[in-house]
Amino acid sequence: MTPYEEIASMIDHSLLKPNLTEQQVLDGCKLADDYKVASVCVRPCDVKLAADFLQDSPVLVTTVIGFPHGTSTTQSKLEEAKEAIYDGALELDVVMNIGKMKSGKYEEVLDDLKPVVEYAHKRLVKVKVIFENCYLNVHEIIKACQICNELSVDWVKTSTGFGTSGAEVQDIRVMLENTHPSIEVKAAGGIRTLEKALAMKELGCTRIGCTATMEILESLKSLY
């Protein structure tokens, strides 16, 4: 795999801004296909649109569940996941209930995520759990990792990109140290340069969520 392919295959191209038009979503899907990134992460209402557009592409369709605060009810998260999978999503980025985590209601956090994870995995759909680390202390990040270990999720993810900060080195190290070896780490939020993307890869992240996909990959192309 070339250096370009290594970085491109890590990128989830984010199309989550609330004011994106359908044409902008399609343009974003085309960009993702042109650059052959791992996936596009679209809003739930855009899953079918993206899946139809990318049906002959290796680029996967990802969507968000309980976005951006994780405060939807468990049943509504499950229904959102069911519809997303039916519409063509192959990966789900599910927001952990941040308020419950801050309240120390760890069993409730686990029970909230469990139905979505089990439903997705039975259908061979992978799950990333978003922590939103900017609101959590180290103890809470560790507890979140332990919950995800118990659920055997596929990735733990730093941020939604809509919090007060994004992917921070110290938080990623805590996540890497406290997750099972089978669970990967996705960095998201504030990754706008090739240097930052490479730093996330060097730390051990296997996925990167970003909107600056073209800028990052064009910078990489210019080096070769």
Number of C-alpha atoms within 10 A of each C-alpha: 7 7 12 16 14 13 22 24 19 20 30 27 27 25 23 22 13 7 7 12 11 13 9 12 21 17 13 22 27 18 16 26 20 12 19 17 23 23 27 33 29 25 21 23 13 20 25 19 18 26 21 13 14 20 12 9 15 13 23 22 30 31 28 27 26 22 21 21 19 23 17 18 12 20 12 13 23 23 14 19 27 15 16 25 24 12 19 20 27 21 25 25 22 27 25 26 27 21 15 16 21 13 9 12 12 18 11 14 21 19 13 22 23 20 17 22 24 17 15 21 16 9 10 12 18 18 23 26 26 29 25 28 24 15 16 17 12 13 10 19 22 19 16 27 24 18 20 25 19 13 16 18 24 22 24 28 28 28 27 26 22 16 14 12 17 20 25 17 13 9 20 23 14 15 25 19 12 18 23 16 9 10 19 19 25 28 33 29 22 19 23 17 18 18 13 15 25 17 14 23 19 10 13 16 23 18 25 30 29 24 24 16 26 18 13 22 20 13 15 18 11 7 8 7
